[in-house]
Amino acid sequence: MPAGLYGYALAQCSNQPNQFYLMGGFDSAGVPTNQVLMYDAAQDIWTPLASLPTALANASAACLEGRIYLLGGYDGNNVLDQMFIYDVPTNRWRTILHSLPTARMAAASGAWQGKLYLAGGITSHTSTPSITKAVDIYNIANNTWAGGTPLTQPTAYSGYTQSGNYLFMAGGWSSINPTVTISTTSRLDLSLGNSTHGPALPVNRADFA
């Protein structure tokens, strides 16, 4: 990579199987950045893209209909409730202020049939931070949020990935004060709105890819 980073958001668009996008994250000094990079697997190169409107880390990202949606994140002081939308063809970002139902960072995210899904995450970064089990669904066509079936337990910093209409989540934190790392795995069916548990991880893990 061009520089050391952690806590960044990742997204891949279905019509670009050889590229993925890396957004924000903490630099080696632990400071949120606004850089955006694209990795091309076919050419094995990194390309800098238009910077984020603000520096942030631990945001959640998903690609839908040629746009990357970056949800929430942490700017070094506050958990954000903003949505950042990147238009892939024009290499431009725009910001929608106060667009999330609640401020959110370290959540799992996915996209399916015109909707974005945001599952779990941290809703505040105070002396008593709060983890949620909420699943929120954003309808792009009418610009509205609706509540989905909650997770079975509060979860943040899970390892997650999407395959088709399934969003898989593994491990994470269920509590911060005290920190509780979990081994739970689950599969969210984005087409039906329900979730099922899978086999537990061999060891408790959190904040991994």
Sequence and secondary structure as in RCSB ss.txt:
>XXXX:A:sequence
MPAGLYGYALAQCSNQPNQFYLMGGFDSAGVPTNQVLMYDAAQDIWTPLASLPTALANASAACLEGRIYLLGGYD
GNNVLDQMFIYDVPTNRWRTILHSLPTARMAAASGAWQGKLYLAGGITSHTSTPSITKAVDIYNIANNTWAGGTP
LTQPTAYSGYTQSGNYLFMAGGWSSINPTVTISTTSRLDLSLGNSTHGPALPVNRADFA
>XXXX:A:secstr
  S  BS EEE  TT TTEEEEE  B TTS BB  EEEEETTTTEEEE    SS BBS EEEEETTEEEEE  B 
SS B   EEEEETTTTEEEEETT SSS  BS EEEEETTEEEEE  B   SSS  B   EEEEETTTTEEEE   
 SS  BS EEEEETTEEEEEEEEEEETTEEEEEEEEEEETTTTEEEE    SS   S  
